[in-house]
């Protein structure tokens, strides 16, 4: 042992001790959250696989190539350099405790990787600085915290190169030829004309600088946005594994539950807190958010940051267990306008490289506002009333649910249960004049394919999706349980629907209440019938077609190929994509209950999406969702293109092409 041992040990102990103390506080605040996170430990093989792919392989990060490669280099550079840093620590404590015991070839390989990665990380940091200070992408924003980390990281890499360069000149280690970057650096440093002893001393000084910067990282990270260095890995492992997911139900029969939704950050779950810690503030979520991109107050990035700051402001109450004294979750940053601006399109979640779930938090906050505080847009009141009295968001009688099929000889389940599939019509298909035509076209296709089908008619009720997305979970469950009772009474096994919202609810959410069905969206069903030769489109469409991806079909259920295969099966149809398509597609603006809310802030989302469609010069804008149909039709009309561009459902296109 030397004097360095006795100096380093207490400094390191203080740094790691303080860091551990801060992490303990973060963990305690996370545990103070009382909401349900679900089972996050099941399916271990899949979790290991996603960890390997997205943490070690950086798959999600690499979705954006240039910044992804930058982050990949920094990530793996730090992992490899950390091994060298650990050796610096051990040799400072005990001079002989180096890693040469692994053998000469392996040690030389380790030194080579450390050397190459030191330069690689430095170059990546230079690019990161260029991106932040010169390119300045909006989503990245401004951050003093990020600037500090860039300065510390670049200083760390420079100190390593200087340490190695002076060490080569002063000590001439046997493995120096395995460090080409540091050797080149040493040749530059040799021009200083310093003695061998001076070079050795400077090598030692920069070793200390290197170690102190690392200890500085340990102290700084727990209070920095770079907490994601620690949290993102566990958050990825504990992510929701499947693309499809349903909202977490509330047990209204449990009398111990007195709070519905999130009135305070502690009403959210520990997984929500881990989301805060994991946020890199990269802005990818914000870049794709339709609300943000049309000048609404919502930005998914700042939602997470602001919820984290709310939690930090309430730290004392969280640690003391004073839940009642925690401030309200809706504050000067997370306003009601922020919460109601969300269309639940999930563009933010699909874009997030660390798998943060933004919609869960918004849904829970809405539940509290609606069910506990009766604070919601005034126009929603009539929607709730209609759903309570008519089982539909519109004020139409259930007796009229089957009028769309007048003259088509469509039977109800009460009349004939010997069927291949139940056609779930949905409220738009039942009552909206434009979407009634879509259902007639789809029913016509089923008849042409000789599919035995029936409808529920007046026994069908709204799936409850609008109520649930807006925040009225009790109303949703009332409707859902009534529908499930009807479906199970008829022993329904297979359902097809033309509405992605109905599809998502029937497929992914009814199973929580005993509704287990084989559910198809009509795009899937039509593609299947065409593939089997039961539908044969032969009439030429002779038009350029662009397809709009419904959020609840695409991002919520990963259905992208089937609607396009249907369009491509139409003779003479020329498919052209919008600038934003598939996972990157822009929402029409109707999801998350926004279909029934006024849009008074910023530019209308449906107009922005319509402009993207019109930019393709397509003659037909194809849709596969009744809400999207309405929003895009309104957009085309507003842009004065109603006489030149047709908005049509894929079922209508196929029906017109099929004799």
N, C-alpha and C positions, 0 to 999 in steps of 0.2 A: 504493500500500500504506500501511496505517496500523499503529499499535501492535497493533491487534486481529489483523492478519494474523500477526504474529510470535508472538502468544500462542496463537492458535487452531491454527496448523499443528502445533506440537509436541504439543499436547494431543490433537488428532485423530489424529496419527500414533501416539501411545502407545496410545490407545484402540483404534483399528482394528488396530494391530500386535498388541496383546495378544489381541484377539478372533480375529484370524487365526491366532495361535499356538494358541489353544484349539481352534479348528476343525480345525487340522492334527492335533492329538492325537486328536480324535474320529474323524477320517478314518483315522488309522493304527490305532486300536483296531478300527474297522470292518473294515479290510483284514486284520487279524490273525485274523479268523474263517475257518475252513478248510472249512466245510461247503459243499455245492452249493446255489446259488440258482436254477439253471435259466437258460434264455434269457429275460432280462428286457428285451430290446431289439427283439424281432421285432414285426411288425404295428404299425409306427410310426403310420399313420393312426388306428388305434383308440386308441393311447396318447395321441395329441394330443387326440382327441375326449374321452377320459375326463378328461384334464387340464383342458380347457376347461370341461367340465361341472361337475367336482367341485372344482376349485381356483378358477377364475375365477367359475364359476356357483354354487359352494358347494352343489351339489345334495344331496350326502350329508349335509352339515351341516344343511340345511333340513328333513330328515326329522322333526326335532323343531322345531315351528314357532317358539315364543317364543325359546328359546335360539339357534335357527338364525338368526332374523332379527337377534338381537343380534350374533352372530358375523359375519354378512354385513356389517352396518354397520361393525363394527370393522375387518374385513378390508379392505373397499373404502375406508374412511376412511383407514386407514394408507397404502394405496397412493397415494391422491391427495395426502394431506398430505405424504408423503415427497418429492413433487415440490417442494412449497413449502419443505420442510426443505433439500433440495439447493440451492435458490436462496439460502437463508440462508447455507449453507456457502460457496457461490461468491462471494457479495457480501461476505462477511467476509474472504475471501482477497483479492479484488479488487473494489472498490466498484462498478465499472461492469459486472460480470459477472452482470447480472440476466437474466431470461428474457423481457424485453419485446420482444426481437427476433422473437418469434413473431407479433407483430402485436397491435394494440389489442383487437380483438374476442376473439381467442383468449386473450390475457392476462387480460382481464376475466372470461372464462369460467373460467379456471384459478383466479383469486382467489375467484370465487363458490363454486366447488366446494370449495376449501380451507376457506372460511368456514363453509359449511353442514355439511361433514363434521366440522369441529372440534366443533361443537355435537352433531352426531349421535353421534360417538364418545363424547363426555362423557356423554350420556344413556344410551347402551348400557352404559357402564362403571358408571353408577349402578344400572342394572337388574342387571348382573352382581353387583355388591356386594349388592344386595337379595336376589338368588337365593342367594348364597353364605352370607350372614349371617342372613337372615330365613327364607326358604323351606327352605334346607338340605336339598336332595335327597340321599338316602343315597349314591348313586353318585358324587356330586361330592366328598364327604369334606371333610376339613380340610387346608389347605395354606398354610404360611407363604410359600412360594414364590409362590403365586397371589396372596396378599395384597400382597406386595411389588410384583408386576406391576400389580395394580389401582391401587395408590398411585402408581406411576411413570406409568402411562398417564393417570390423571386429572390428575396434576400437569402432564403434558405438554400436555394439552388446555387446561387453565386458563392455562398460561403462554402458549400461542398466542393465546388470546382477549385476555389482558392486553397482550401484545406488540402485537397489532393495534389494540386500543383506544387505548393510549397513542400508538402511531404515528400514528393518524388525528388525534389531538388535537395532537400535536407537529409533524408534518410535512405533514399534509393532502394525502396522495397523490392523484394524478389519478384513480385507480381506486377510490376509497373507496366510491363509490355501488354498486360491485359486491360489497360485503361487508356485507350487511344485519345479520348477527348482530354483527359487530365494531362497526359503527356504533351499534347499539343499546347495546352494551357501553360504547362511548366516551361516550355521553350520560350514562350512569350515573357513569362516571369523571370526567366534567366537573364533577360536583357536588363534587369534592374541592377545586376552586378553584385548581388548580396552574397555574403559568405554562407557556407553550408550550415553552420550553426544558427545563423540568423533565419535562414529558410526553415530550419526545423522548428525554431521558436514560433515563427509566423504560422507554420502548419498547425502547431498546437493552439495558437490563439484563435485561428479560424475554426478549429474543432470545437472550441468552447462557444464561439459565436453560433455555430451550427446547433450545438446541444441546447443552448439557451433559447434559441428561436423555437426549437421543438417543444421545450417546456412552456414557452410562451403560448404556443398553439394549444397545449393541454389546458392552460388557464383560460384562454380566450374562447375556445369553441363552445363551451356550455351556454354562453350568453350570446352567441353569434348565430346568424342564419346558417353558418357552416356546421351547425349541430346536425345537419343532414348527413355528414360524414359518418356519424354514429347511428343515427335513427333510420336512414333510408334502407339499409340492409334488412333489419327486422321488419320494417313496414312492408317491404316487398315480400318477405316470407309470409307475413300475416295478411296479405291482400285478399280481396274477394277473387277467387280463382277463375270463375266462369265469366264470360261476357254477359250472359243473361243473369239478371238478379231481380229480386222482388223487394219491395219495401218491407221493413221490419214491422210486423203486426203489433198492435197493443192488445193486451188481455183485459178487456173491460169487465170481465167477471171476477178479476182479482181485486178484492176490496182494499188491499194494502196499497194499490197504485193510486196515488192522489194527484200526480202530475202527468199530464198528457203532453208530450212534446218537450221542447227545450226552451225554458224561460231564462235559464242561466247556463253558462258554459259547463257547469258541473252536471247539468242534465244530459249532456252529450256523453259519449262513451270514452273509455281509455284509448280506444283505437282512434277516435277523433283527435285526441291530444297527440298521439303518436304521429298523426298526419301533420299537425302543426310543426312538430319537431323535424319532420322529414322534408318539408318544403324547401326547395332550392331557390325559390323566387326567380326561376328561369323565365317565366312569363309565357310558356307554351300554351297554357290553359287560356290566358288572356288573349293571345293572338287569334284563337279560334272561336272565342265566345261571341255569339251573335248579339247578345245584349250590349256588351262592351263596344263591339264594332259598329253599333248603331246609336252610340252616344247615351246609353243608359248608365245609371250609376253603378251597376254591378260589374266587378271584375273578379273572376274566381281567385286569382292570385291574392288580391288584397282582402278578399273574404277570409282566406286562411290566415293571412298575416294579422288582420284585425281581430279575429277570434283568439289568436295566440296572445296578442297584446291585452285583450280583455282578461284572459286567464292570468297573465303576469300582473295586471293591476290588482287582481283579487288574490294574489299569492298568499298574503297573510291569513285571509279567511279560509282559503283552501287548506293550508297547512294546519290551521287550528280546528278544522272540521266544522266551521261556522257556515254551513250551506245557506242558511236563511239570510245571511248578511252579504252574500255574493251579489254583485250588481247585475242588472238585467242584461241579457245577451244582445238585445236591440239597443244600440247606443248611437253616439254621434257619427260613428264609422259604419257599423252594420245597421243601416237604417231600414225601415219598412220598404222603402222604394227599392233598396238593394235586394231584399228577399223576394219581393213580388216580381222583379224583373226577369227572374230565371225562367227559361222555357223548358228546363229539364232535358236538354238535348244530349247531354253527356259529352259534348265535344271536349270539355275541360278534363274529364276523367280519362278519356281515351288518349288525350295528348300528354297527360302527366307521366313523366319518366319514373316517378317514385310511387305511382298508384294511389294517390290521394283521392278520396271519395267526397267530392264537393256536394253532390245532390243529397246525400244522406243528411248532411247538416242543415241544408235549406229546408228539406222536408220536415225535419223535427222542429225547426224554428216556426215554420208555418203551422204545424199542428198546435203548438202552444198559442200562437196568435189567434187561430180560428176557434179551437175548442175551449181554451182557458180564458181568453181575453176578448173574444168576439171582435177582433181587429182585422178586417180584411176589406178589399175593395168593395164599394157599395154595390156595384153591378153583379157581384157574385151572390148576393143575397137571393136574387130571383132564381139563380141556377140551383142553389141548395133547395129552395122551396119547390121548384119544379121536380127535382129528383126525389124529394120526399113524397110529393103528391102524385106525380105522373111517372115516376121511375125513368125519367129522361131529363136532360138539361133543358129541353125545350118544352113549352107549355102545350103539348099535344097529348091526346088520350091514348092509352094503350090499345084501345079498340081499333085504332088506325095504323097499328104497327105493320100490318100485312098489306096495306093498300098499295104499296110500291109494286106488288106482284099481281095486281088486278089483271085478269085475262090471260095469265100464264099457267094456270092450273098447278100452282105450287101448293103442295100439301103441308099441313102442320103435323107436328109429332103426335098431337091428339088424334089425328086422322090416320096416320100411317107411321109405324115405328120400324118397319122393315126397310132400313135405309143403309147406304154405304157411309154417309157422312151427314152431320147436321150443319146446315148453313146458319152461322151466327150473323145476323143482319147488322146489328149495331144501331145506335140512335140516328146517326147521320144517314145511313142507308134507308132507314125507316121513314124519316121525316124531312130530310133536306132534299128539295126538288132536284138539284143537280146530281146529288149522290144516289138518289133513287134510280137514275138512269144507269149508273155504274152497276148497281145490284141487278138490274134487269139484264144487263149485258152478261154479267157473270152467271146468273141463273140460266141464261140462254146457252152459254158454253157448257154448263153442266148437263143440260138436256141434250145438246149435240153429242156430247161424249157418253151419253146414256148412263149417267151417274144417278143412282137412286139417292135423293136427298129430300130433306124436309126442313121446315123452320119451326120455331116455337110460337111465332105469331104474337098474340097478345100476352102470352106467358113470358116472353122475353122482357127483361128489364135491363137498364143500363148496367154495364159491368161495374160501375162505381169508380172507374179510373179518374174522371175529372174531380170528383169529390176527394179522392185520396191524394192526388197531386196538389190540390189546393190546400189540403190540410184537414179536411173533415173525415177523419179515419172512422168515426162511429157510423156516419152515413154510408161510407164505402162498405163497411162490414155488413151492414143491414142489407144492402143490395146484393153483395157477393154471396152471402149465406142463402138468400132467397133464390138466387140463380142456381147455386150449387144443389139446393134441394130439388129444384125442378129438373136439372140435368141428370141427377142421380136417380130420380124417380123414373125417368125414361131410360135409364141405363145407357146413357150416351157415352160412347167410347172415343169417337172421332169427330172433330169440329174443324170447319174451315170458315174463315172470315176475311173480309176485304179491308178491315180496319186494323192497322198495326197496334193501336192502343188497346183494342179489344184482344188482339192476338197476344200481346205481352201480358195482359192481366189474366186471361184464361190459361195461358201456358205457364207463366212464372209465378203468379201470385195466388191463384185459387187453390193450389195444392196445400197451402198453409191451413186451409179450412176444409179439407177433405175433397177438393175438386181435382181429380187426376185424370187428365184427358190427353189424347194425342191431337195436338192442335197444329193446323196449317194456316199459313197466310195464303191468300188467293194467288199471289205470285208464285209461290212454291207449288201450289196445286195445279195451276195452269201449266207451269214448266213440266211437271210430272206427266200431265195428260198429253202434252205435245211430244214428250220423249217416248211415251208408250204408243204414240200414233193414234190416240183416241180423239185428238183435235188436230186438224190439218189445215193450217192457214194457207190459202192459195191465192186469194185476191191481192193484187199489188197495192201496197200502201203508197209507194213512190213519194216519200217525204223524208226530210231530215228530222230526226227525233233526238231530243236530249232528255235524259232521265234525272228526276229529282229524287235523291235518297231521303226517305222518311227516317227521322231519328230513331223512332221506336222499332223500325224494321232493321236499320243498319247498325247504329252504335249500340242500341239496346239488345239486339238479337243476332247481329253479325250476318244478316241476309243481304247480300249485294249481288251475287251472281245470278240468281234465278230471275229477278225482274229484267235484267239485261239479256239473259238468254231468251226470254219470251219476246222481247223487242227484236232481237237478232233473227228470230224465226219467222218474222213477217217479211214476205217477199218485197224486195226493192226498198226496204227501210234502211236508212243510212243513219247509223248511231254516231252521235257526237257528244263528248263529255263537257260539262261545265268546268270552269277553272277550279272550283272546289267540288270534289266528288268523293264517293266512298266515305272513309272515316273523316275526311277533311270537309265533307259537305256542310253547307250552311243550313241551319234550321229555317223552316218557313215562318216560325214565330208563334205557332199555335199550341205547342206542347206545354206541359206543366200547368194546365188550366188557363193558359193565356188566351185560348180560343174565346173565352167568355169574359175577358178583361179588356178595358179600353187601353190603347197604347198612346199615351200622351207625351211621353218623353223621347226626345231624339227622333231619328229616322225610323220609319216603319220597317220592321225586319223583313216582312213579306215583299216589300218593294225592293229592298237590297238584294234579296235572293232572286226576284224576278229579273232584275237587271243583269245578273249573272247568266240567267237562262237566255235572255234576249241577246246577250253578247255572242252567243254561239251561232246566231242567225238560223236557229232551228225553226221549222214550221210547226212542229208539235212539241209541246212540253208534256212529257209523260209522268204520271204520278201513280202511286199505289197506296194512297192514304186519303180518306175523305177530308181530313183537316187540311192537308197539304193542297188538295184540289181546290178547296175554298180560298185559301190564302193566295195561291198562285193565280187563280182566276181573277181575284180582286186586284192583284198586282199588275197583271196584264192589262186589265181594264184601266187602271190608274195611269199606266204608261201609254195609253192610247193605242194599244196594239191588238185589241180584241178581234178586229176584222182580219188580221194578218197571221196571228198565232193562235193555235188551238191548244187548250189545256185538256188533256184526256187521261183517263185511267187506262192502264195496260189491258184490263179486261175489255174495255170498249174497242181498243185497237184490234185485239185478237178476234173479238166477235164480228167486227166488220170485215175481217179478212177471212173468216171461216164460213163457208156456205152451209 
